[in-house]
Amino acid sequence: MTGAEFKTIAANGIWRQNTSIVQILGLCPLLAVTTNAVNGIMLSLATILVMAMSN
């Protein structure tokens, strides 16, 4: 595997074809309607925990 192939595969896996990032971006409206910073932080931590455990 050449360096260019590795970069292409890595870019696809991290940015272009990563369903986790798409799902997190889908939560943006949910984060926008949180009433205070504590709720937003807790929601973010819960999301990170779920995403870490599912991958």
C-alpha positions as CSV (number, residue, x, y, z in Angstrom):
1,M,0.0,0.0,0.0
2,T,1.4,3.3,-1.0
3,G,1.3,6.5,1.0
4,A,-1.3,8.0,-1.3
5,E,-3.6,5.0,-1.0
6,F,-3.3,5.1,2.8
7,K,-4.2,8.8,2.9
8,T,-7.2,8.1,0.7
9,I,-8.4,5.3,2.9
10,A,-7.8,7.3,6.1
11,A,-9.6,10.3,4.7
12,N,-12.6,8.2,3.7
13,G,-12.8,6.5,7.0
14,I,-12.4,9.6,9.1
15,W,-14.3,12.3,7.2
16,R,-16.1,11.2,4.0
17,Q,-17.7,7.8,4.9
18,N,-17.9,8.0,8.7
19,T,-21.5,7.3,9.8
20,S,-20.6,8.3,13.4
21,I,-19.9,11.9,12.3
22,V,-23.1,12.1,10.3
23,Q,-25.1,10.9,13.3
24,I,-23.4,13.4,15.6
25,L,-24.1,16.2,13.1
26,G,-27.7,15.1,13.2
27,L,-27.8,16.0,16.9
28,C,-26.9,19.6,16.3
29,P,-30.6,20.8,16.4
30,L,-30.9,19.0,19.7
31,L,-27.9,20.8,21.2
32,A,-29.3,24.1,19.9
33,V,-32.4,23.8,22.0
34,T,-30.8,23.0,25.3
35,T,-31.7,25.6,27.9
36,N,-28.4,26.0,29.7
37,A,-24.8,25.1,29.5
38,V,-25.0,22.2,32.0
39,N,-27.6,20.4,29.9
40,G,-25.6,20.9,26.8
41,I,-22.4,19.6,28.4
42,M,-24.2,16.6,29.8
43,L,-25.8,15.8,26.4
44,S,-22.4,16.1,24.8
45,L,-20.8,13.8,27.3
46,A,-23.6,11.3,26.9
47,T,-23.2,11.4,23.1
48,I,-19.4,10.9,23.4
49,L,-19.9,7.9,25.7
50,V,-22.5,6.3,23.4
51,M,-20.4,6.8,20.3
52,A,-17.2,5.5,22.0
53,M,-19.0,2.4,23.3
54,S,-20.6,1.7,19.9
55,N,-17.5,1.9,17.8
